[in-house]
Amino acid sequence: MCKRSVISLFFISSFISASCQQFGFGFLSGIATYSMQGLKNINTSVIQGLPFDAKIVDNFPAYFYYQPKMVLSFGNFAFGLVCSFQSSGSRVSAKDYSGEYRFDMKVRSNSPGIYTELRISTEDRFNFNLYSIVGPSFTNLEIQEYFNIANTILTNSINKYKAQNYYFEPGINFQVPVKAISFSLSLGYLIHIGDQAFYSGSDKKNVLYDTKNNVKVSPDWRGLRAGLSVCYSFIKQK
Amino acid sequence: MKLAGIRFVFLLAFAVLMFKCEYAPKDVYNRAVTKDVSPPQIQTLVLDINTDTIFLYTDRIINFSFSSSNQAIKMVRFVIDNSPKFSINSSNGIFDLTYGTLDDGQHTLVLEVYTASGTNSIADRVGAERFLFSKSWIVVLDRSYYSRSTATASNGYLKLSWPKYRDNDFKEYIVSRVLSYNNEVEIKRLTSTEYTDSTYIGEGGAYNISVSKQGTETLDWGHIELGRELPGIKLMPTEREPFILKRGPLKYFNAVDTIKLLQNLNYSSNWVNIKTTSNPNDSVYVLDSCRFADYADIMIKYIPKKGNIRYTPGYYDIFEFHSYLTIGYPFSMPNTNLYSINQINQDEFVYLKGCDSIVRYSVTLKHQSDHLGYTSLGCSKCEFFNITFSASGKYVTNYVNCNPELMLVNTSNMHNYIIQDLKSYTGQYYSPKIFASDVNTAIVNKGNGGFVIYDFNVKASLATYQKTYSGGYGLLISPGGNYLFLVDDSLRLVKFENSQFINVWSHDQFARPKYFGFDGINYEQMFIWDGITFSVRRCNDFTEVYEFSLFDNMILNIDFHHNQLLTYSPGHLYIRSYTDGSLIKDLPIHIDASSFDNSFILVNDAIISKKGVAYFNR
């Protein structure tokens, strides 16, 4: 989804740039934290249900996210289109000479959005901006359970789920333009909007359930977003 | 070109990041385990199996309890013939070794005790890594024991045998006699597998065998059901006196103390003890007090030796046996009344048996010589209605079919019969007896008085006899068809000639002779008896051929072929000469031969009773 959006933006950028003062496109990458409380609860339930001791060796840690964008500037104001790609995961693990148990969850989202930016001040060559992104979030979850005892695989199952929600990310960035290329440091917070639970197949009633807490499990991408971006700008000649 | 190159670099970098940098969990938690652990010592605390072989006759409850010196006991499992039957995740429990789920024969029972391995590995924790301790037994299952108990006669006693109970909790067998439902009496406790009941004589009964086990438990081990085996008594098929009774062999003769024979004759309700013996081989008795054709209820009483718990007043009848006999040589089904017995030639007679059979019997051969059966189509009824014989016995008439039609049977070949509808003469609803001659003519009495002489050959009437006053009624026709006895205003003997009826002799019809008729062989002769004088006369003119005095009460029958009369006076049947009345045989009897149910005929020197027995004078 996001890939298609970026490619589309790239092709339409040439047409839009004709009417603005400055047109640029760039790429942001950074570190994000993810709440994923519902999925973390599932991990806890899995551990408690095992007859042997196991550990959560990964539990949805902060991980890289990527965000290409295209921005049009009109004085102190700019807007554009972005598409965020973010992923995380977890693992419950136990292993010894007699066998191995793994319970892996991998979650990722493609989040296209509308980017707006307002320049607050300019000091020397630094720009200080407020920004926000809003858009839908398409999440995919893959759960794999693997259990092997004495070289006999007892379980090796993969279940896939998906969910669609929305997000809003406000933040600030510091921009350093160097000729046509500008470097930015961004800091924001993603607010997850919506409570659609993970479901499998095409039936939205077939949802992922946390049986211990008796609740439906939804994706939760809340968290800080800190990234560094590079943007290439074209200044129109009057 | 420069701008496009920069765009391309950005896009490529983005695509690589997107595809290669998706998060994937990689860490592994390596658990701490102890690999080399010694097996524990298993101690048996409780196990309800103390032999190497288990003989299984019923369900068995096996309690078990084990302890382990180190690793915990995780599971106890019982396996029969390599098939797990029971498992419990505990060191103790109860296993029901179910009798009903196994086939007869030998099986292998294995007890398996599983302990934890103690390594704390994943396999240990999920029960896939265990120390196994096992022990096996042979299980022998015999489901047939209950039906293998037998009863035999041994040396004149009842001997009960049963299969051996082979499990080690055996104490003794208990033999009981069943008296009634839920009521049995213990008669013996023993350890051998057979028992002789010296008191059972064959009166019928049932025995239960049970196994008393160590403790208080018992097991039903066998059941023997015995039918009554007391022999009855039969009348030997003797042709004349002496009449002999014979008892069947006693199976359990040594258990019998006394045998009594009692007799009740001709429904008198007077039981007379006719024999008492203690000798089981004394099985023959001569019936001195019985006479030919008596109905005898013979009761045989078997009295067992002391100790038979069933021999009590309320149950004496099961030690008795009744035989219901008609004295004489049986020629038909015993105790069945026969009808329409009549001589048909020198040696044979016929009788009506049941509803649908005419049987011809040979006195000389002493067995049935022919049989005629007939079934009407479309209705269920007794055939051969109003059966009537010609004077010679050569022809017999009767009615068959649903809308009655006359059947004329030639008795020399009974299957040679004709059926004709005579209702145009008799009327629709009148089926009188038809008196036939030996020349295919017959008297057919009409419903509204009078009669016709009917010719079966031309199927038409030859003449009609119709008196204006009473019409007249034909009684008998001579074998030649040319003389008749009839009744109108008198009893008459008439000659039938050229379709004319010519009166030969007449007599007051209200003072008829006691016995009269046509000679069955000499077609021109007739006989007449007034109770004092028996005379044979010529039909043509009623002149006497010969006569003699006869003072008996009744003439029962005349055998023209052997010139003999059978007469009756109370207490006696007499065979007399037809030519002079001289006594040939005096046969004492008890029954009243004048009764319709007790009639007799004489055929070839044999007296035939309607009761189905015969007396052969020669």
Interface residues (C-beta under 8 A of the other chain):
Chain A: C2 K3 V6 I7 F10 F25 G26 F27 S29 P51 F52 D53 A54 K55 V57 D58 Y63 F64 Y66 P68 F85 S87 S88 G89 S90 R91 S93 A94 K95 D96 Y97 S98 G99 E100 Y101 D104 M105 K106 R108 I149 A150 Y232 F234
Chain B: L3 I6 R7 F10 L11 A13 F14 A15 L17 M18 C21 E22 Y23 A24 P25 K26 D27 V28 Y29 N30 R31 V33 K35 T119 N120 S121 I122 A123 D124 R125 V126 A128 E129
